[in-house]
Amino acid sequence: MKIKPVEVVRDALSDIVTEMRDRGLHSEPVAISDGGRPLAVIIPWPLFSALVDDVDTVLSAQAIRERLDATAAAGGPTLTTLEELAAEAGVDVNKLVEGDGLA
């Protein structure tokens, strides 16, 4: 990865963007440094999009694992019947079955 001082990147930004537009995923990321310390990275948009998708997938998987662990720690899932859900919502399932609908 190229590491360039912020001053150099500022002066070459148009060229960097042109290279990324022309080469896409084949463009090398550019790290921007200040005083020799990396501060930011410029990467091609397709790479950024792929990384965001991968991060979302990893975070979603982690959230699912946490929910599953919490459910297991609570003794397992709680099952509710349709009739129980309908009663909580004030709906008479028997009327639905008979064709009266919700009205």
N, CA, C and O atoms as CSV, one atom per row, in Angstrom:
chain,resi,resn,atom,element,x,y,z
A,1,MET,N,N,0.842,-1.169,0.000
A,1,MET,CA,C,0.000,0.000,0.000
A,1,MET,C,C,0.892,1.239,0.000
A,1,MET,O,O,1.889,1.322,0.717
A,2,LYS,N,N,0.498,2.177,-0.817
A,2,LYS,CA,C,1.242,3.438,-0.859
A,2,LYS,C,C,0.892,4.268,0.375
A,2,LYS,O,O,-0.280,4.400,0.728
A,3,ILE,N,N,1.899,4.819,1.021
A,3,ILE,CA,C,1.682,5.740,2.140
A,3,ILE,C,C,2.273,7.075,1.726
A,3,ILE,O,O,3.469,7.189,1.458
A,4,LYS,N,N,1.406,8.090,1.678
A,4,LYS,CA,C,1.845,9.398,1.205
A,4,LYS,C,C,1.462,10.471,2.211
A,4,LYS,O,O,0.402,10.393,2.832
A,5,PRO,N,N,2.320,11.471,2.374
A,5,PRO,CA,C,1.982,12.594,3.249
A,5,PRO,C,C,0.755,13.333,2.718
A,5,PRO,O,O,0.512,13.372,1.512
A,6,VAL,N,N,-0.002,13.908,3.623
A,6,VAL,CA,C,-1.226,14.610,3.255
A,6,VAL,C,C,-0.973,15.679,2.198
A,6,VAL,O,O,-1.811,15.882,1.319
A,7,GLU,N,N,0.151,16.356,2.266
A,7,GLU,CA,C,0.463,17.396,1.291
A,7,GLU,C,C,0.580,16.821,-0.122
A,7,GLU,O,O,0.101,17.418,-1.087
A,8,VAL,N,N,1.218,15.662,-0.229
A,8,VAL,CA,C,1.395,15.010,-1.530
A,8,VAL,C,C,0.040,14.553,-2.062
A,8,VAL,O,O,-0.250,14.720,-3.247
A,9,VAL,N,N,-0.791,13.978,-1.193
A,9,VAL,CA,C,-2.110,13.508,-1.612
A,9,VAL,C,C,-2.967,14.689,-2.067
A,9,VAL,O,O,-3.670,14.603,-3.074
A,10,ARG,N,N,-2.904,15.778,-1.327
A,10,ARG,CA,C,-3.679,16.971,-1.694
A,10,ARG,C,C,-3.310,17.412,-3.109
A,10,ARG,O,O,-4.189,17.709,-3.919
A,11,ASP,N,N,-2.028,17.453,-3.401
A,11,ASP,CA,C,-1.570,17.906,-4.714
A,11,ASP,C,C,-1.874,16.881,-5.819
A,11,ASP,O,O,-2.024,17.251,-6.984
A,12,ALA,N,N,-1.963,15.609,-5.456
A,12,ALA,CA,C,-2.152,14.542,-6.448
A,12,ALA,C,C,-3.556,13.938,-6.428
A,12,ALA,O,O,-3.795,12.928,-7.089
A,13,LEU,N,N,-4.480,14.534,-5.689
A,13,LEU,CA,C,-5.803,13.924,-5.509
A,13,LEU,C,C,-6.513,13.644,-6.831
A,13,LEU,O,O,-7.107,12.579,-6.999
A,14,SER,N,N,-6.458,14.564,-7.745
A,14,SER,CA,C,-7.104,14.360,-9.045
A,14,SER,C,C,-6.530,13.134,-9.754
A,14,SER,O,O,-7.276,12.338,-10.324
A,15,ASP,N,N,-5.215,12.984,-9.718
A,15,ASP,CA,C,-4.568,11.822,-10.353
A,15,ASP,C,C,-4.943,10.523,-9.636
A,15,ASP,O,O,-5.159,9.497,-10.281
A,16,ILE,N,N,-5.020,10.567,-8.320
A,16,ILE,CA,C,-5.380,9.380,-7.542
A,16,ILE,C,C,-6.799,8.943,-7.894
A,16,ILE,O,O,-7.053,7.759,-8.115
A,17,VAL,N,N,-7.715,9.896,-7.945
A,17,VAL,CA,C,-9.114,9.585,-8.274
A,17,VAL,C,C,-9.231,9.056,-9.694
A,17,VAL,O,O,-9.982,8.113,-9.944
A,18,THR,N,N,-8.496,9.654,-10.625
A,18,THR,CA,C,-8.513,9.182,-12.012
A,18,THR,C,C,-8.019,7.746,-12.095
A,18,THR,O,O,-8.603,6.927,-12.806
A,19,GLU,N,N,-6.945,7.435,-11.372
A,19,GLU,CA,C,-6.419,6.061,-11.382
A,19,GLU,C,C,-7.456,5.081,-10.830
A,19,GLU,O,O,-7.644,3.996,-11.379
A,20,MET,N,N,-8.123,5.464,-9.751
A,20,MET,CA,C,-9.115,4.563,-9.161
A,20,MET,C,C,-10.319,4.390,-10.076
A,20,MET,O,O,-10.900,3.307,-10.150
A,21,ARG,N,N,-10.688,5.451,-10.768
A,21,ARG,CA,C,-11.796,5.341,-11.714
A,21,ARG,C,C,-11.406,4.423,-12.870
A,21,ARG,O,O,-12.202,3.588,-13.299
A,22,ASP,N,N,-10.195,4.576,-13.369
A,22,ASP,CA,C,-9.741,3.804,-14.528
A,22,ASP,C,C,-9.410,2.354,-14.183
A,22,ASP,O,O,-9.692,1.454,-14.974
A,23,ARG,N,N,-8.820,2.118,-13.023
A,23,ARG,CA,C,-8.342,0.770,-12.680
A,23,ARG,C,C,-9.277,0.020,-11.742
A,23,ARG,O,O,-9.143,-1.194,-11.586
A,24,GLY,N,N,-10.233,0.722,-11.106
A,24,GLY,CA,C,-11.197,0.076,-10.228
A,24,GLY,C,C,-10.528,-0.738,-9.133
A,24,GLY,O,O,-9.652,-0.246,-8.422
A,25,LEU,N,N,-10.949,-1.978,-9.007
A,25,LEU,CA,C,-10.422,-2.854,-7.953
A,25,LEU,C,C,-8.932,-3.126,-8.077
A,25,LEU,O,O,-8.301,-3.591,-7.127
A,26,HIS,N,N,-8.369,-2.838,-9.243
A,26,HIS,CA,C,-6.934,-3.064,-9.439
A,26,HIS,C,C,-6.091,-1.892,-8.954
A,26,HIS,O,O,-4.862,-1.940,-8.995
A,27,SER,N,N,-6.767,-0.833,-8.492
A,27,SER,CA,C,-6.040,0.319,-7.949
A,27,SER,C,C,-5.495,-0.025,-6.574
A,27,SER,O,O,-6.134,-0.720,-5.785
A,28,GLU,N,N,-4.321,0.468,-6.314
A,28,GLU,CA,C,-3.731,0.261,-4.994
A,28,GLU,C,C,-4.268,1.314,-4.025
A,28,GLU,O,O,-4.273,2.500,-4.354
A,29,PRO,N,N,-4.722,0.904,-2.833
A,29,PRO,CA,C,-5.162,1.890,-1.843
A,29,PRO,C,C,-4.036,2.867,-1.512
A,29,PRO,O,O,-2.856,2.528,-1.597
A,30,VAL,N,N,-4.422,4.078,-1.135
A,30,VAL,CA,C,-3.446,5.109,-0.779
A,30,VAL,C,C,-3.692,5.509,0.668
A,30,VAL,O,O,-4.765,6.003,1.014
A,31,ALA,N,N,-2.683,5.291,1.513
A,31,ALA,CA,C,-2.766,5.722,2.903
A,31,ALA,C,C,-2.264,7.152,2.988
A,31,ALA,O,O,-1.245,7.513,2.400
A,32,ILE,N,N,-3.009,7.958,3.737
A,32,ILE,CA,C,-2.633,9.357,3.917
A,32,ILE,C,C,-2.020,9.490,5.298
A,32,ILE,O,O,-2.612,9.088,6.299
A,33,SER,N,N,-0.811,10.067,5.336
A,33,SER,CA,C,-0.129,10.209,6.621
A,33,SER,C,C,0.096,11.680,6.954
A,33,SER,O,O,0.114,12.548,6.081
A,34,ASP,N,N,0.264,11.919,8.236
A,34,ASP,CA,C,0.608,13.257,8.715
A,34,ASP,C,C,1.702,13.060,9.750
A,34,ASP,O,O,1.495,12.410,10.774
A,35,GLY,N,N,2.848,13.619,9.477
A,35,GLY,CA,C,3.976,13.426,10.377
A,35,GLY,C,C,4.423,11.978,10.435
A,35,GLY,O,O,4.943,11.525,11.455
A,36,GLY,N,N,4.223,11.245,9.338
A,36,GLY,CA,C,4.620,9.841,9.280
A,36,GLY,C,C,3.614,8.879,9.879
A,36,GLY,O,O,3.818,7.666,9.833
A,37,ARG,N,N,2.530,9.399,10.441
A,37,ARG,CA,C,1.509,8.547,11.078
A,37,ARG,C,C,0.305,8.413,10.148
A,37,ARG,O,O,-0.306,9.423,9.798
A,38,PRO,N,N,-0.054,7.187,9.736
A,38,PRO,CA,C,-1.216,7.005,8.864
A,38,PRO,C,C,-2.499,7.528,9.533
A,38,PRO,O,O,-2.745,7.281,10.713
A,39,LEU,N,N,-3.307,8.256,8.748
A,39,LEU,CA,C,-4.538,8.836,9.268
A,39,LEU,C,C,-5.785,8.331,8.560
A,39,LEU,O,O,-6.837,8.179,9.180
A,40,ALA,N,N,-5.670,8.072,7.269
A,40,ALA,CA,C,-6.834,7.680,6.474
A,40,ALA,C,C,-6.358,6.891,5.269
A,40,ALA,O,O,-5.169,6.848,4.955
A,41,VAL,N,N,-7.328,6.264,4.597
A,41,VAL,CA,C,-7.004,5.487,3.403
A,41,VAL,C,C,-8.016,5.817,2.316
A,41,VAL,O,O,-9.215,5.909,2.579
A,42,ILE,N,N,-7.529,5.993,1.104
A,42,ILE,CA,C,-8.398,6.157,-0.057
A,42,ILE,C,C,-8.407,4.816,-0.776
A,42,ILE,O,O,-7.357,4.288,-1.144
A,43,ILE,N,N,-9.610,4.270,-0.971
A,43,ILE,CA,C,-9.748,2.987,-1.665
A,43,ILE,C,C,-10.805,3.129,-2.752
A,43,ILE,O,O,-11.667,4.004,-2.674
A,44,PRO,N,N,-10.742,2.265,-3.772
A,44,PRO,CA,C,-11.750,2.314,-4.834
A,44,PRO,C,C,-13.143,1.979,-4.275
A,44,PRO,O,O,-13.271,1.169,-3.357
A,45,TRP,N,N,-14.165,2.600,-4.830
A,45,TRP,CA,C,-15.536,2.403,-4.364
A,45,TRP,C,C,-15.952,0.924,-4.355
A,45,TRP,O,O,-16.532,0.485,-3.362
A,46,PRO,N,N,-15.691,0.140,-5.398
A,46,PRO,CA,C,-16.114,-1.268,-5.356
A,46,PRO,C,C,-15.513,-2.026,-4.159
A,46,PRO,O,O,-16.170,-2.889,-3.576
A,47,LEU,N,N,-14.291,-1.707,-3.807
A,47,LEU,CA,C,-13.660,-2.350,-2.653
A,47,LEU,C,C,-14.354,-1.907,-1.368
A,47,LEU,O,O,-14.628,-2.730,-0.495
A,48,PHE,N,N,-14.637,-0.619,-1.251
A,48,PHE,CA,C,-15.343,-0.108,-0.079
A,48,PHE,C,C,-16.697,-0.791,0.067
A,48,PHE,O,O,-17.057,-1.224,1.161
A,49,SER,N,N,-17.444,-0.891,-1.018
A,49,SER,CA,C,-18.769,-1.525,-0.977
A,49,SER,C,C,-18.672,-2.977,-0.519
A,49,SER,O,O,-19.469,-3.432,0.301
A,50,ALA,N,N,-17.706,-3.689,-1.047
A,50,ALA,CA,C,-17.521,-5.092,-0.657
A,50,ALA,C,C,-17.153,-5.196,0.818
A,50,ALA,O,O,-17.648,-6.075,1.523
A,51,LEU,N,N,-16.294,-4.310,1.280
A,51,LEU,CA,C,-15.895,-4.330,2.692
A,51,LEU,C,C,-17.083,-4.031,3.603
A,51,LEU,O,O,-17.248,-4.676,4.638
A,52,VAL,N,N,-17.908,-3.060,3.225
A,52,VAL,CA,C,-19.083,-2.717,4.032
A,52,VAL,C,C,-20.032,-3.910,4.096
A,52,VAL,O,O,-20.562,-4.230,5.161
A,53,ASP,N,N,-20.247,-4.572,2.950
A,53,ASP,CA,C,-21.109,-5.764,2.948
A,53,ASP,C,C,-20.556,-6.838,3.869
A,53,ASP,O,O,-21.301,-7.467,4.620
A,54,ASP,N,N,-19.236,-7.049,3.809
A,54,ASP,CA,C,-18.613,-8.066,4.666
A,54,ASP,C,C,-18.729,-7.689,6.136
A,54,ASP,O,O,-18.992,-8.553,6.972
A,55,VAL,N,N,-18.540,-6.423,6.466
A,55,VAL,CA,C,-18.661,-5.974,7.857
A,55,VAL,C,C,-20.100,-6.163,8.335
A,55,VAL,O,O,-20.324,-6.636,9.449
A,56,ASP,N,N,-21.075,-5.799,7.500
A,56,ASP,CA,C,-22.479,-5.995,7.867
A,56,ASP,C,C,-22.777,-7.466,8.127
A,56,ASP,O,O,-23.490,-7.805,9.072
A,57,THR,N,N,-22.229,-8.334,7.284
A,57,THR,CA,C,-22.439,-9.774,7.458
A,57,THR,C,C,-21.836,-10.247,8.775
A,57,THR,O,O,-22.471,-10.998,9.515
A,58,VAL,N,N,-20.634,-9.818,9.065
A,58,VAL,CA,C,-19.965,-10.222,10.308
A,58,VAL,C,C,-20.739,-9.699,11.515
A,58,VAL,O,O,-20.949,-10.437,12.479
A,59,LEU,N,N,-21.164,-8.441,11.475
A,59,LEU,CA,C,-21.908,-7.868,12.599
A,59,LEU,C,C,-23.255,-8.552,12.768
A,59,LEU,O,O,-23.689,-8.801,13.893
A,60,SER,N,N,-23.921,-8.859,11.652
A,60,SER,CA,C,-25.204,-9.560,11.729
A,60,SER,C,C,-25.010,-10.949,12.329
A,60,SER,O,O,-25.795,-11.379,13.174
A,61,ALA,N,N,-23.975,-11.641,11.895
A,61,ALA,CA,C,-23.700,-12.973,12.429
A,61,ALA,C,C,-23.419,-12.898,13.925
A,61,ALA,O,O,-23.877,-13.747,14.690
A,62,GLN,N,N,-22.668,-11.883,14.341
A,62,GLN,CA,C,-22.372,-11.713,15.761
A,62,GLN,C,C,-23.652,-11.445,16.549
A,62,GLN,O,O,-23.834,-12.004,17.630
A,63,ALA,N,N,-24.536,-10.604,16.029
A,63,ALA,CA,C,-25.800,-10.300,16.709
A,63,ALA,C,C,-26.660,-11.558,16.828
A,63,ALA,O,O,-27.290,-11.787,17.860
A,64,ILE,N,N,-26.683,-12.363,15.781
A,64,ILE,CA,C,-27.461,-13.613,15.817
A,64,ILE,C,C,-26.887,-14.554,16.864
A,64,ILE,O,O,-27.635,-15.163,17.628
A,65,ARG,N,N,-25.547,-14.679,16.906
A,65,ARG,CA,C,-24.922,-15.542,17.919
A,65,ARG,C,C,-25.262,-15.057,19.321
A,65,ARG,O,O,-25.551,-15.864,20.204
A,66,GLU,N,N,-25.229,-13.740,19.533
A,66,GLU,CA,C,-25.553,-13.204,20.860
A,66,GLU,C,C,-26.996,-13.497,21.240
A,66,GLU,O,O,-27.274,-13.851,22.386
A,67,ARG,N,N,-27.919,-13.356,20.290
A,67,ARG,CA,C,-29.328,-13.657,20.571
A,67,ARG,C,C,-29.518,-15.138,20.881
A,67,ARG,O,O,-30.250,-15.503,21.801
A,68,LEU,N,N,-28.852,-15.982,20.103
A,68,LEU,CA,C,-28.961,-17.426,20.357
A,68,LEU,C,C,-28.389,-17.783,21.726
A,68,LEU,O,O,-28.960,-18.599,22.450
A,69,ASP,N,N,-27.266,-17.173,22.074
A,69,ASP,CA,C,-26.672,-17.426,23.390
A,69,ASP,C,C,-27.601,-16.954,24.506
A,69,ASP,O,O,-27.762,-17.643,25.514
A,70,ALA,N,N,-28.209,-15.785,24.331
A,70,ALA,CA,C,-29.128,-15.258,25.348
A,70,ALA,C,C,-30.350,-16.149,25.486
A,70,ALA,O,O,-30.831,-16.378,26.596
A,71,THR,N,N,-30.857,-16.655,24.362
A,71,THR,CA,C,-32.010,-17.558,24.394
A,71,THR,C,C,-31.648,-18.851,25.110
A,71,THR,O,O,-32.423,-19.350,25.927
A,72,ALA,N,N,-30.485,-19.390,24.809
A,72,ALA,CA,C,-30.034,-20.623,25.464
A,72,ALA,C,C,-29.847,-20.392,26.960
A,72,ALA,O,O,-30.210,-21.243,27.771
A,73,ALA,N,N,-29.280,-19.239,27.328
A,73,ALA,CA,C,-29.052,-18.935,28.747
A,73,ALA,C,C,-30.363,-18.780,29.500
A,73,ALA,O,O,-30.429,-19.025,30.705
A,74,ALA,N,N,-31.414,-18.370,28.781
A,74,ALA,CA,C,-32.725,-18.195,29.418
A,74,ALA,C,C,-33.517,-19.492,29.460
A,74,ALA,O,O,-34.678,-19.500,29.871
A,75,GLY,N,N,-32.901,-20.578,29.039
A,75,GLY,CA,C,-33.581,-21.873,29.101
A,75,GLY,C,C,-34.211,-22.304,27.800
A,75,GLY,O,O,-34.954,-23.285,27.771
A,76,GLY,N,N,-33.937,-21.607,26.737
A,76,GLY,CA,C,-34.470,-21.998,25.434
A,76,GLY,C,C,-35.572,-21.069,24.972
A,76,GLY,O,O,-35.983,-20.160,25.693
A,77,PRO,N,N,-36.043,-21.308,23.762
A,77,PRO,CA,C,-37.067,-20.429,23.207
A,77,PRO,C,C,-38.418,-20.615,23.895
A,77,PRO,O,O,-38.732,-21.679,24.428
A,78,THR,N,N,-39.203,-19.540,23.863
A,78,THR,CA,C,-40.563,-19.594,24.383
A,78,THR,C,C,-41.496,-19.733,23.194
A,78,THR,O,O,-41.444,-18.930,22.262
A,79,LEU,N,N,-42.344,-20.740,23.222
A,79,LEU,CA,C,-43.268,-20.974,22.120
A,79,LEU,C,C,-44.631,-20.395,22.469
A,79,LEU,O,O,-45.124,-20.552,23.586
A,80,THR,N,N,-45.225,-19.727,21.499
A,80,THR,CA,C,-46.544,-19.139,21.669
A,80,THR,C,C,-47.424,-19.628,20.537
A,80,THR,O,O,-46.999,-19.647,19.382
A,81,THR,N,N,-48.657,-20.027,20.861
A,81,THR,CA,C,-49.570,-20.501,19.818
A,81,THR,C,C,-50.215,-19.320,19.114
A,81,THR,O,O,-50.222,-18.201,19.628
A,82,LEU,N,N,-50.753,-19.580,17.937
A,82,LEU,CA,C,-51.469,-18.552,17.195
A,82,LEU,C,C,-52.656,-18.046,18.007
A,82,LEU,O,O,-52.944,-16.849,18.022
A,83,GLU,N,N,-53.327,-18.949,18.667
A,83,GLU,CA,C,-54.485,-18.565,19.479
A,83,GLU,C,C,-54.083,-17.596,20.596
A,83,GLU,O,O,-54.801,-16.637,20.878
A,84,GLU,N,N,-52.933,-17.851,21.230
A,84,GLU,CA,C,-52.459,-16.961,22.293
A,84,GLU,C,C,-52.117,-15.575,21.745
A,84,GLU,O,O,-52.454,-14.558,22.350
A,85,LEU,N,N,-51.455,-15.547,20.609
A,85,LEU,CA,C,-51.123,-14.267,19.986
A,85,LEU,C,C,-52.382,-13.498,19.591
A,85,LEU,O,O,-52.477,-12.290,19.806
A,86,ALA,N,N,-53.353,-14.220,19.008
A,86,ALA,CA,C,-54.599,-13.583,18.594
A,86,ALA,C,C,-55.354,-13.036,19.805
A,86,ALA,O,O,-55.881,-11.925,19.757
A,87,ALA,N,N,-55.408,-13.814,20.891
A,87,ALA,CA,C,-56.107,-13.369,22.095
A,87,ALA,C,C,-55.454,-12.104,22.654
A,87,ALA,O,O,-56.158,-11.191,23.086
A,88,GLU,N,N,-54.124,-12.035,22.653
A,88,GLU,CA,C,-53.431,-10.837,23.126
A,88,GLU,C,C,-53.756,-9.627,22.257
A,88,GLU,O,O,-53.759,-8.494,22.739
A,89,ALA,N,N,-54.032,-9.868,20.967
A,89,ALA,CA,C,-54.354,-8.779,20.047
A,89,ALA,C,C,-55.851,-8.480,20.020
A,89,ALA,O,O,-56.294,-7.568,19.323
A,90,GLY,N,N,-56.629,-9.254,20.783
A,90,GLY,CA,C,-58.074,-9.035,20.814
A,90,GLY,C,C,-58.798,-9.584,19.610
A,90,GLY,O,O,-59.875,-9.100,19.262
A,91,VAL,N,N,-58.229,-10.582,18.966
A,91,VAL,CA,C,-58.839,-11.192,17.786
A,91,VAL,C,C,-59.384,-12.558,18.157
A,91,VAL,O,O,-58.707,-13.351,18.811
A,92,ASP,N,N,-60.614,-12.828,17.735
A,92,ASP,CA,C,-61.237,-14.135,17.975
A,92,ASP,C,C,-60.920,-15.033,16.784
A,92,ASP,O,O,-61.472,-14.844,15.699
A,93,VAL,N,N,-60.042,-15.999,16.978
A,93,VAL,CA,C,-59.616,-16.887,15.901
A,93,VAL,C,C,-60.798,-17.668,15.345
A,93,VAL,O,O,-60.847,-17.949,14.148
A,94,ASN,N,N,-61.739,-18.016,16.191
A,94,ASN,CA,C,-62.905,-18.773,15.727
A,94,ASN,C,C,-63.703,-17.981,14.700
A,94,ASN,O,O,-64.218,-18.558,13.741
A,95,LYS,N,N,-63.812,-16.680,14.884
A,95,LYS,CA,C,-64.523,-15.854,13.908
A,95,LYS,C,C,-63.765,-15.813,12.587
A,95,LYS,O,O,-64.371,-15.801,11.515
A,96,LEU,N,N,-62.449,-15.791,12.666
A,96,LEU,CA,C,-61.646,-15.799,11.443
A,96,LEU,C,C,-61.860,-17.112,10.679
A,96,LEU,O,O,-61.987,-17.109,9.455
A,97,VAL,N,N,-61.899,-18.202,11.392
A,97,VAL,CA,C,-62.077,-19.512,10.791
A,97,VAL,C,C,-63.453,-19.620,10.157
A,97,VAL,O,O,-63.619,-20.254,9.115
A,98,GLU,N,N,-64.436,-18.997,10.791
A,98,GLU,CA,C,-65.804,-19.071,10.271
A,98,GLU,C,C,-66.008,-18.130,9.092
A,98,GLU,O,O,-67.053,-18.180,8.444
A,99,GLY,N,N,-65.043,-17.280,8.803
A,99,GLY,CA,C,-65.136,-16.403,7.649
A,99,GLY,C,C,-65.633,-15.014,7.955
A,99,GLY,O,O,-65.917,-14.252,7.031
A,100,ASP,N,N,-65.748,-14.651,9.233
A,100,ASP,CA,C,-66.227,-13.324,9.582
A,100,ASP,C,C,-65.117,-12.271,9.443
A,100,ASP,O,O,-65.414,-11.079,9.369
A,101,GLY,N,N,-63.873,-12.680,9.406
A,101,GLY,CA,C,-62.768,-11.749,9.259
A,101,GLY,C,C,-62.528,-10.942,10.525
A,101,GLY,O,O,-63.013,-11.295,11.600
A,102,LEU,N,N,-61.786,-9.871,10.391
A,102,LEU,CA,C,-61.418,-9.056,11.537
A,102,LEU,C,C,-62.467,-7.989,11.826
A,102,LEU,O,O,-62.485,-7.446,12.931
A,103,ALA,N,N,-63.320,-7.675,10.896
A,103,ALA,CA,C,-64.300,-6.601,11.093
A,103,ALA,C,C,-65.470,-7.024,11.932
A,103,ALA,O,O,-66.372,-6.224,12.180
